[in-house]
Amino acid sequence: MLSRPRRSITLIAAGALTAGSAILGGLVGVVAPAAADVGPVNPVRVPITPTPPPPPATPYPAHPANSGFLVFIERNVFLNADESEGTLALGGNLSFGTTYNVEAGGTTPTPTFIAPGDTVPTSLYVGGGMNFAQSGGNILRVLNGGYAKVANPSTYLAHDVDMNNSPIDWRITKPAAAAEATPRIEGTSRQTPASIGTPVPSNLIDIPTAFKTYRGLSTDLGTCPNTVVLTDDQGAPLTSPFATGTRGHVELVPGQTNVLTITAEDLSALGELTYDDEPTQSSPLLVNVTGSSFNGRMPNSPGATSAQAPFILYNFPTATTVTVTGGDSLEGTIYAPRADVLWEVTQNIEGNIIGTSFTHGPGGPAGTTPREVHDFPFDAQLSCSTPPTQAELTLVKVVDGGDADAGDWELSASGPTPITGASGDSTVTDAVVDPGDYTLSESGGPADYTAGDWSCDGAEVVDGVVSVEAGDDVTCTIVNTFDLADPKLTLIKIVSGGTASPSDWVLSAAGPTPISGATGSTPVTEAEVLPGDYVLSESGGPDGYVARDWVCTGATVVGDTVTVDWGDDVSCSIINTADSGGGTGGGGTDGGGTGGGGTSGGTSDGGGSGTASGGSGTLAATGVDSRDSLAAAVFLTALGMALLGAARIRRTRKTRSVR
């Protein structure tokens, strides 16, 4: 499966690309960035796991990244306009240059947190301190009873009584200033100075973690494939770059996230962005604005009002500045977690503001034109999915028989993204590769194995070359089979003494592949047989010979049974020795017959001495009489008689099978 990171996915209907593959990014000429899967997720309220407290305290549970605030800024904020109908949180310093209202809306805002020891939600959160340098004699008011939290107490003085020591609603002034002094911030509820300055734990608000999450999510949202094509009044696709004042129409597909990718320059050039279909909670619109900065106007938006604003989000994934200098109100949320946001236009923002810093308003007398942030927070789940650009390839070795291990071989696929490794290694398991043709091969491993053909699951393989396409999950397997060479079995007759020939006997092996024949004949010489147990025997041959035990090389023999396995080369021999008392077992006409009882051996009389004359007097494999051996036997017999003082030689016929 693909190593890229995945979330729960909602697929975007392919039919949304109504203008064809030549139109990218919502208009001709805009190149979409590399893609990633996203969502479903509300990008503003995405859950975050806050920075944990020092151990051994229990880790904090997840909470919405913006902690419920309408305007949520990573660093500094300068308020120089009229008001925000919702709440405000920032991680840096707060300053203001005009009279300004926070939480000025008549409706109940989205709840934020209630800090430990408080009974009222916080409407103004300042993670740094106050900067009154540009505030003049102005007053910033927090309405509707909300509390304030300002982290750096050295930058202000908090009050809950007036100069007469009478209780008043909370106020914040310059350090050492009286409660009645201006500039100041004032609330509409009773809050103690200690409450204002008490730090808020990260389980309630964690701005650094929130913006780390926001930036990653903004990047991912920016890769969502375009599904909306801007058209002119006649329905023809618009071509980038736009002329100033261009009128665009957007049609939305119900039941999915609709994505419009547009350059910063084209967004500024739009005079109107007409919604032929209204965005809804189930059919939201994600506007991805490309470019490192935006500096321009916002288009008029016929067909979209504050009722649709919670379902429109303007994402600036790569911008570091977003400066709006004119145009109409923005219906929707500004999502620019890498950017300084400057709202200079004398119109409204109808949604959340997510930015690195925020300046609201161009200055000048308040109240001449509306310059407000309206409380229409983003309220939809965005999701997108893209066709993958890569594939996954796995190489597997299977060993059939023998003692080898699959890791003894090195498997390789040479192609656009070469991979090499042993079966099971991460380098050849679910390896992410680029599409293309891959030549499969192996190296190493024991020599006594035969490789089969490569087979692949998930793609076609021809002559060891597999064709991998984007999105494929391919597993290619090669089986190496132990080379099961047929065992070879040879039966050999050896004759000791007498005049018999080895070929006088028929040698046999009874088993899975029975064989039978005279020694040296083809049927019993390197005969290819099946593995198993073979019972060895002999038949025929002249009388007067005694058979010894079977002796085998290349395999184990027990009694007269030899066990043969694959690849064995086994030779089994049996010696037949001339009988010493038969008169026919000697060497020939020169008296060998009368002296041939020596194979009885072991006795110290004349019969014992006869061992030399009879037992050794015949060539083992041919039966030819040896005159020299006979002379030696006679000598030894005489010597034995002299030593023992024997008066006669008693021959004892003994038949012995040497085991």
PEFEN-V832126 format. One record per backbone hydrogen bond with DSSP energy under -1.0 kcal/mol. NH is the residue of the N-H (numbers start at 0). CO is the residue of the C=O. E is the energy in kcal/mol with one decimal. If there is no record, write none. Layout:
nh:NH co:CO e:E
nh:NH co:CO e:E
This chain:
nh:15 co:12 e:-1.8
nh:16 co:13 e:-1.7
nh:17 co:15 e:-2.3
nh:19 co:16 e:-1.4
nh:22 co:19 e:-1.6
nh:26 co:23 e:-1.5
nh:27 co:237 e:-1.6
nh:29 co:26 e:-1.4
nh:37 co:383 e:-2.3
nh:40 co:381 e:-1.9
nh:47 co:62 e:-2.5
nh:56 co:53 e:-1.6
nh:62 co:47 e:-1.8
nh:64 co:45 e:-1.7
nh:66 co:63 e:-1.5
nh:68 co:65 e:-2.6
nh:70 co:86 e:-2.1
nh:71 co:352 e:-2.8
nh:72 co:88 e:-2.4
nh:73 co:354 e:-2.3
nh:74 co:355 e:-2.6
nh:76 co:92 e:-2.1
nh:77 co:357 e:-2.6
nh:78 co:94 e:-2.2
nh:79 co:359 e:-3.0
nh:81 co:370 e:-1.5
nh:83 co:100 e:-3.0
nh:84 co:372 e:-3.1
nh:87 co:122 e:-2.4
nh:88 co:70 e:-2.5
nh:89 co:124 e:-1.9
nh:90 co:72 e:-1.3
nh:91 co:74 e:-2.4
nh:93 co:128 e:-2.2
nh:94 co:76 e:-2.2
nh:96 co:78 e:-2.8
nh:99 co:138 e:-1.4
nh:100 co:81 e:-1.6
nh:101 co:140 e:-3.2
nh:102 co:85 e:-2.2
nh:103 co:83 e:-1.8
nh:104 co:84 e:-1.4
nh:117 co:114 e:-2.5
nh:121 co:112 e:-2.2
nh:122 co:146 e:-2.8
nh:123 co:146 e:-1.7
nh:124 co:87 e:-2.3
nh:125 co:148 e:-3.4
nh:126 co:89 e:-2.9
nh:127 co:91 e:-2.1
nh:130 co:93 e:-2.7
nh:134 co:131 e:-1.5
nh:137 co:134 e:-2.3
nh:139 co:183 e:-2.4
nh:140 co:99 e:-2.9
nh:141 co:185 e:-2.6
nh:142 co:101 e:-2.6
nh:145 co:142 e:-1.2
nh:146 co:120 e:-2.1
nh:148 co:123 e:-2.4
nh:149 co:195 e:-2.0
nh:150 co:125 e:-2.3
nh:151 co:127 e:-2.4
nh:154 co:151 e:-1.6
nh:155 co:152 e:-1.1
nh:156 co:172 e:-2.0
nh:158 co:170 e:-2.8
nh:161 co:165 e:-2.2
nh:164 co:161 e:-2.0
nh:167 co:159 e:-2.4
nh:169 co:188 e:-2.2
nh:170 co:158 e:-1.8
nh:171 co:184 e:-2.8
nh:172 co:156 e:-2.6
nh:176 co:173 e:-2.0
nh:180 co:177 e:-1.3
nh:183 co:137 e:-1.4
nh:184 co:171 e:-2.7
nh:185 co:139 e:-2.2
nh:186 co:169 e:-2.7
nh:195 co:191 e:-1.9
nh:196 co:192 e:-1.9
nh:203 co:200 e:-1.9
nh:204 co:200 e:-1.3
nh:209 co:205 e:-2.2
nh:210 co:206 e:-2.4
nh:211 co:207 e:-1.7
nh:212 co:208 e:-2.1
nh:213 co:209 e:-2.7
nh:214 co:210 e:-2.3
nh:215 co:211 e:-1.5
nh:216 co:212 e:-2.4
nh:217 co:213 e:-3.0
nh:218 co:214 e:-2.0
nh:219 co:215 e:-2.0
nh:220 co:216 e:-3.0
nh:221 co:217 e:-2.0
nh:222 co:219 e:-1.3
nh:223 co:220 e:-1.6
nh:226 co:258 e:-2.3
nh:227 co:258 e:-1.9
nh:229 co:25 e:-2.3
nh:230 co:248 e:-1.7
nh:231 co:235 e:-2.6
nh:234 co:231 e:-1.8
nh:237 co:229 e:-2.6
nh:239 co:27 e:-2.0
nh:244 co:268 e:-2.6
nh:245 co:242 e:-1.8
nh:247 co:271 e:-2.4
nh:248 co:230 e:-2.4
nh:249 co:273 e:-2.3
nh:257 co:283 e:-2.7
nh:259 co:285 e:-2.9
nh:261 co:287 e:-2.8
nh:263 co:289 e:-1.7
nh:266 co:262 e:-2.3
nh:267 co:263 e:-2.0
nh:268 co:264 e:-1.6
nh:269 co:265 e:-1.3
nh:270 co:245 e:-2.6
nh:271 co:245 e:-1.5
nh:272 co:299 e:-3.0
nh:273 co:247 e:-3.2
nh:274 co:301 e:-3.0
nh:275 co:249 e:-2.1
nh:284 co:310 e:-2.6
nh:285 co:257 e:-3.3
nh:286 co:312 e:-3.0
nh:287 co:259 e:-2.5
nh:288 co:314 e:-3.0
nh:289 co:261 e:-2.3
nh:293 co:320 e:-2.2
nh:295 co:322 e:-2.0
nh:297 co:325 e:-2.0
nh:299 co:270 e:-2.1
nh:303 co:300 e:-1.9
nh:307 co:304 e:-1.3
nh:308 co:304 e:-1.2
nh:310 co:307 e:-2.2
nh:311 co:308 e:-1.7
nh:312 co:284 e:-2.2
nh:313 co:332 e:-3.2
nh:314 co:286 e:-3.1
nh:315 co:334 e:-2.6
nh:319 co:291 e:-2.8
nh:321 co:339 e:-2.7
nh:322 co:293 e:-3.3
nh:323 co:341 e:-2.6
nh:324 co:295 e:-2.6
nh:327 co:297 e:-2.2
nh:329 co:347 e:-2.5
nh:331 co:329 e:-1.1
nh:332 co:311 e:-2.0
nh:333 co:351 e:-2.5
nh:334 co:313 e:-2.9
nh:335 co:353 e:-3.0
nh:338 co:335 e:-1.9
nh:339 co:319 e:-2.4
nh:340 co:356 e:-2.6
nh:341 co:321 e:-2.9
nh:342 co:358 e:-2.8
nh:343 co:323 e:-2.2
nh:346 co:344 e:-1.1
nh:348 co:371 e:-2.5
nh:349 co:329 e:-2.7
nh:352 co:69 e:-1.6
nh:353 co:333 e:-2.5
nh:354 co:71 e:-1.1
nh:355 co:338 e:-2.8
nh:356 co:338 e:-1.0
nh:357 co:75 e:-1.7
nh:358 co:340 e:-2.7
nh:359 co:77 e:-2.5
nh:360 co:342 e:-2.6
nh:362 co:79 e:-1.2
nh:372 co:82 e:-1.7
nh:373 co:348 e:-3.1
nh:375 co:373 e:-2.0
nh:378 co:309 e:-3.0
nh:381 co:40 e:-3.0
nh:383 co:37 e:-2.2
nh:390 co:432 e:-2.8
nh:391 co:471 e:-2.6
nh:392 co:430 e:-2.4
nh:393 co:473 e:-2.5
nh:394 co:427 e:-2.7
nh:395 co:475 e:-2.8
nh:397 co:477 e:-2.3
nh:399 co:479 e:-2.9
nh:407 co:404 e:-2.3
nh:408 co:405 e:-1.2
nh:409 co:442 e:-2.9
nh:410 co:420 e:-2.6
nh:411 co:440 e:-2.6
nh:412 co:418 e:-2.4
nh:413 co:438 e:-2.4
nh:418 co:412 e:-2.0
nh:420 co:410 e:-2.3
nh:424 co:421 e:-2.7
nh:427 co:424 e:-1.4
nh:430 co:392 e:-2.1
nh:432 co:390 e:-2.6
nh:435 co:467 e:-2.7
nh:437 co:465 e:-2.8
nh:438 co:413 e:-2.7
nh:439 co:463 e:-3.3
nh:440 co:411 e:-2.2
nh:442 co:409 e:-1.9
nh:449 co:480 e:-3.0
nh:451 co:478 e:-2.5
nh:454 co:476 e:-2.4
nh:456 co:474 e:-3.1
nh:461 co:464 e:-2.6
nh:464 co:461 e:-1.4
nh:465 co:437 e:-2.7
nh:466 co:459 e:-2.0
nh:467 co:435 e:-3.0
nh:470 co:389 e:-2.9
nh:471 co:468 e:-2.3
nh:473 co:391 e:-3.1
nh:474 co:456 e:-2.3
nh:475 co:393 e:-3.2
nh:476 co:454 e:-3.5
nh:477 co:395 e:-2.0
nh:479 co:397 e:-2.8
nh:480 co:449 e:-3.0
nh:481 co:399 e:-3.3
nh:482 co:447 e:-3.2
nh:483 co:481 e:-1.3
nh:484 co:482 e:-2.1
nh:487 co:567 e:-2.7
nh:488 co:526 e:-2.3
nh:489 co:569 e:-2.4
nh:490 co:523 e:-2.7
nh:491 co:571 e:-2.8
nh:493 co:573 e:-2.5
nh:494 co:619 e:-1.9
nh:495 co:575 e:-3.5
nh:497 co:584 e:-1.1
nh:503 co:500 e:-2.3
nh:504 co:501 e:-1.3
nh:505 co:538 e:-3.1
nh:506 co:516 e:-2.6
nh:507 co:536 e:-2.9
nh:508 co:514 e:-2.5
nh:509 co:534 e:-2.6
nh:514 co:508 e:-2.0
nh:516 co:506 e:-2.4
nh:520 co:517 e:-2.4
nh:523 co:520 e:-1.1
nh:524 co:521 e:-1.5
nh:526 co:488 e:-2.2
nh:528 co:486 e:-2.3
nh:531 co:563 e:-2.7
nh:533 co:561 e:-2.9
nh:534 co:509 e:-2.8
nh:535 co:559 e:-3.8
nh:536 co:507 e:-2.4
nh:538 co:505 e:-2.0
nh:540 co:503 e:-1.1
nh:545 co:576 e:-3.4
nh:547 co:574 e:-2.7
nh:548 co:657 e:-1.7
nh:550 co:572 e:-2.8
nh:552 co:570 e:-2.6
nh:557 co:560 e:-3.0
nh:560 co:557 e:-2.0
nh:561 co:533 e:-2.7
nh:562 co:555 e:-2.0
nh:563 co:531 e:-3.1
nh:566 co:484 e:-2.3
nh:567 co:564 e:-2.1
nh:569 co:487 e:-3.4
nh:570 co:552 e:-2.2
nh:571 co:489 e:-3.2
nh:572 co:550 e:-3.2
nh:573 co:491 e:-2.0
nh:575 co:493 e:-3.2
nh:576 co:545 e:-3.1
nh:577 co:495 e:-3.3
nh:578 co:543 e:-5.1
nh:594 co:590 e:-1.2
nh:597 co:609 e:-1.1
nh:599 co:596 e:-2.0
nh:600 co:597 e:-1.8
nh:608 co:604 e:-2.1
nh:609 co:605 e:-1.3
nh:610 co:607 e:-1.7
nh:611 co:608 e:-1.1
nh:613 co:609 e:-2.7
nh:614 co:610 e:-1.8
nh:618 co:623 e:-1.9
nh:622 co:618 e:-2.4
nh:625 co:616 e:-2.0
nh:629 co:625 e:-1.5
nh:630 co:626 e:-2.2
nh:631 co:627 e:-2.0
nh:632 co:628 e:-1.8
nh:633 co:629 e:-2.1
nh:634 co:630 e:-2.2
nh:635 co:631 e:-2.3
nh:636 co:632 e:-1.9
nh:637 co:633 e:-2.2
nh:638 co:634 e:-2.4
nh:639 co:635 e:-2.3
nh:640 co:636 e:-2.1
nh:641 co:637 e:-2.2
nh:642 co:638 e:-2.1
nh:643 co:639 e:-2.0
nh:644 co:640 e:-1.5
nh:645 co:640 e:-1.2
